[in-house]
Structure formats: C-alpha cells, structure tokens
C-alpha cells in the first residue's frame, strides 16, 4: 500500500523472487555491505530500493535479521486501488501491465530512492506491507533475467494470475 496527500494506492503482491544471504552470488549483498546495498542489511520488513539499467527502480523487502543481507524482490502485483494514478504514472490503461514487472511496479507506485530503507511494517509509513488474501495455488520457477545462479528455484508467483510477469513457460 502506498499513501500520500489525498491519495491511496493498494496492490496485492502476486510474484516475488528471493535473494539469499551469503551464498547467492546473484544477490546484491553477496560479498559485503556497500553504500549501495546498505539497506539490504536492515532487519526484516524494510525497503531495499535500487536503480537497474540506470532507468528503473526495483522494490525489495528485507527478509532476515539485522546485518544479514537478504531480500525478496517484488516482481508483480495486482492493482486494487488508485488505478487512475497508476495509469497516469505508467502511461497505460492496460490493467494487466500496470504492475507487471519490477520496474513497472515501482513506476506505478511512485517508488524511487527516497523509499530506500523505510520500515514497511510501520503503521505510519507512506509505503507499507499489509495482510491480504492468500493465493489458492503458488507456482515456483527459476528467477528471471539473471546471468548468475540461474538454476536456483527462488521465484514464487500466484498461478493463473494475469498480473504475473515473465515468459509463459515459467508461469505454469
């Protein structure tokens, strides 16, 4: 959920990818803490936001205790509330495309470097996680778009959701 002055956006997460501590060379935390990945080492429930390809932000949620670098990338979500604002930000009216893919998701929700490190579990936060419905069926596959650790099955998605990203062969 994202809130600002007189506007509220909500979405239900339908796809994620996990990035493991210490052993996952595809993780930004692999090796050591740096200025870029510092928020990935915060205790679970904080935002780790980074810029990819110099153009798109990606939202991750930290998943371990403090000083352990691990996070879950939010790859896609189902838009629920604030759809007009998301459409304006993304420049599209196609509902399925608003939050399908991590760059699109961040753009539609207005997420950028200013949200890096915020506590997503704090009731007063403008960007936060909330409870919702549990998917009937969860699929799993390899992660998308990586050149390292390509065989790890660490992508999880709601089967049958039209809002899931990635190639069809991975969404069965």
Buried (B, 14 or more C-beta within 10 A) or exposed (E): BBBEEEEEBBBBBBBBBBBBBEEBEBBBBBEEBEEEBBBBBBBBBBBBBBBEEEEBBBBBBBBBEEEBBBBBBBBBBBBBEBBEBBBEBBEBEEBBBBBBBBBBBBBBBBBEEEBBBBBBBEEEBBBBBEEEEEBEEEBEBBBBEBEEBEEBEBBBBBBEBEBBBBEEEBBE
